[in-house]
Amino acid sequence: MKPAFFIAVAFLVGGLLPIQGAINARLGQALHHPLQASLISFTVGAGFLACCLWLTGIGFPSAGLVRQVPWFLLCGGLMGALFVSTVLILIPHIGVANMLIAAMAGQVFISMLVDHFGWFGVPVHSFGGSRILGGFFLLLGVVLVRH
């Protein structure tokens, strides 16, 4: 498949983030605490993934295999919970657009560092003028969306 297809899929899936944030923020209000909403959100997501593994026949990883994985590779769920919980807390205060553009800027800047230095075993994609310029325009977008 062509990279344009993958970019289009990423764009569409990225479009789910503001919807997820708005729904989860409302859930946090309905349950009277954002951490409760985060727990429910992750429980529903874990149930969905368990069904996908079962229905596709992929199955669950063995406990032995999981124990062999370096500890830091298991931190993704913790980071996801922190992100979702922060989104739930901030959206009622700053809105969906401000929350997500600021989060996106953080994601892009950290992504550029990860790419440039090849952290976590990813292929190296060095900084270039266009990447730096793109980062600048992203920061400008944060300022413009906020005002």
C-alpha positions as CSV (number, residue, x, y, z in Angstrom):
1,M,0.0,0.0,0.0
2,K,1.1,3.5,-0.7
3,P,2.1,6.0,2.1
4,A,-0.8,8.3,1.1
5,F,-3.2,5.6,2.2
6,F,-1.5,5.3,5.6
7,I,-1.5,9.1,5.9
8,A,-5.2,9.2,5.1
9,V,-6.0,6.5,7.7
10,A,-3.9,8.4,10.3
11,F,-5.8,11.5,9.5
12,L,-9.2,9.8,10.0
13,V,-8.1,8.0,13.2
14,G,-6.7,11.4,14.4
15,G,-10.2,12.8,13.9
16,L,-11.4,10.4,16.6
17,L,-9.3,12.2,19.3
18,P,-11.5,15.3,19.6
19,I,-14.6,13.1,19.7
20,Q,-13.1,10.8,22.3
21,G,-12.0,13.8,24.4
22,A,-15.4,15.4,24.3
23,I,-17.2,12.1,25.1
24,N,-14.7,11.3,27.9
25,A,-15.0,14.8,29.4
26,R,-18.8,14.4,29.4
27,L,-18.4,11.0,31.0
28,G,-16.2,12.6,33.7
29,Q,-18.9,15.1,34.5
30,A,-21.6,12.4,34.5
31,L,-19.6,10.3,36.9
32,H,-18.5,13.3,39.0
33,H,-14.8,12.6,38.6
34,P,-12.5,12.5,35.6
35,L,-10.4,9.6,36.9
36,Q,-13.5,7.4,37.2
37,A,-14.2,8.3,33.5
38,S,-10.7,7.3,32.6
39,L,-11.0,4.0,34.3
40,I,-14.3,3.3,32.5
41,S,-12.8,4.4,29.2
42,F,-9.8,2.1,29.5
43,T,-11.9,-0.8,30.8
44,V,-14.2,-0.5,27.7
45,G,-11.1,-0.2,25.5
46,A,-9.4,-3.2,27.1
47,G,-12.6,-5.2,26.6
48,F,-12.8,-4.2,22.9
49,L,-9.1,-5.3,22.4
50,A,-9.7,-8.6,24.2
51,C,-12.6,-9.3,21.9
52,C,-10.5,-8.4,18.8
53,L,-7.7,-10.8,19.9
54,W,-10.2,-13.5,20.6
55,L,-12.3,-13.0,17.4
56,T,-9.2,-12.8,15.1
57,G,-7.6,-15.9,16.7
58,I,-4.4,-13.9,17.6
59,G,-4.8,-14.8,21.2
60,F,-3.3,-13.3,24.3
61,P,0.5,-13.0,25.0
62,S,1.8,-15.5,27.5
63,A,2.7,-14.2,31.0
64,G,6.3,-15.5,30.3
65,L,6.6,-13.5,27.2
66,V,5.3,-10.3,28.9
67,R,7.8,-10.9,31.7
68,Q,10.7,-10.9,29.2
69,V,9.8,-7.5,27.8
70,P,11.9,-4.6,29.1
71,W,10.0,-2.8,31.8
72,F,9.9,0.5,30.0
73,L,8.0,-1.0,27.1
74,L,5.1,-1.6,29.5
75,C,4.8,2.1,30.3
76,G,2.7,2.9,27.2
77,G,-0.5,2.1,29.1
78,L,0.5,4.4,31.9
79,M,1.2,7.2,29.5
80,G,-2.1,6.6,27.8
81,A,-3.9,6.8,31.1
82,L,-2.1,10.0,32.0
83,F,-3.0,11.5,28.6
84,V,-6.7,10.5,28.7
85,S,-7.0,11.7,32.3
86,T,-5.3,15.0,31.5
87,V,-7.6,15.5,28.5
88,L,-10.7,14.8,30.7
89,I,-9.5,17.4,33.3
90,L,-8.5,20.1,30.8
91,I,-11.2,20.1,28.2
92,P,-13.9,21.6,30.5
93,H,-11.4,24.5,31.2
94,I,-9.8,25.2,27.8
95,G,-12.0,23.4,25.3
96,V,-11.4,20.5,22.9
97,A,-9.5,22.5,20.2
98,N,-7.0,24.2,22.6
99,M,-6.4,20.9,24.4
100,L,-5.8,18.9,21.3
101,I,-3.7,21.4,19.4
102,A,-1.4,21.9,22.4
103,A,-1.2,18.1,22.8
104,M,-0.5,17.8,19.1
105,A,2.3,20.3,19.4
106,G,3.8,18.3,22.2
107,Q,3.5,15.1,20.3
108,V,5.1,16.5,17.2
109,F,8.0,18.0,19.1
110,I,8.8,14.9,21.1
111,S,8.3,12.8,17.9
112,M,10.9,14.9,16.1
113,L,13.3,14.2,19.0
114,V,12.5,10.5,18.9
115,D,13.1,10.4,15.2
116,H,16.2,12.5,15.2
117,F,18.0,10.4,17.9
118,G,16.4,7.1,17.0
119,W,15.2,6.6,20.6
120,F,13.3,3.3,21.4
121,G,14.8,1.7,18.3
122,V,12.9,3.7,15.7
123,P,14.7,4.5,12.4
124,V,16.5,7.8,12.4
125,H,15.0,10.8,10.6
126,S,17.3,13.8,11.2
127,F,16.1,17.3,11.8
128,G,16.0,19.4,8.6
129,G,14.9,22.9,7.8
130,S,11.4,21.8,6.8
131,R,10.8,19.9,10.0
132,I,12.0,22.8,12.1
133,L,9.8,25.2,10.0
134,G,6.9,22.9,10.4
135,G,7.4,22.9,14.2
136,F,7.4,26.6,14.2
137,F,4.2,26.8,12.3
138,L,2.6,24.3,14.6
139,L,3.5,26.5,17.6
140,L,2.0,29.4,15.7
141,G,-1.1,27.4,15.2
142,V,-1.3,26.8,19.0
143,V,-1.2,30.6,19.5
144,L,-3.7,31.3,16.8
145,V,-6.2,28.7,17.9
146,R,-6.0,29.9,21.5
147,H,-6.9,33.5,20.6
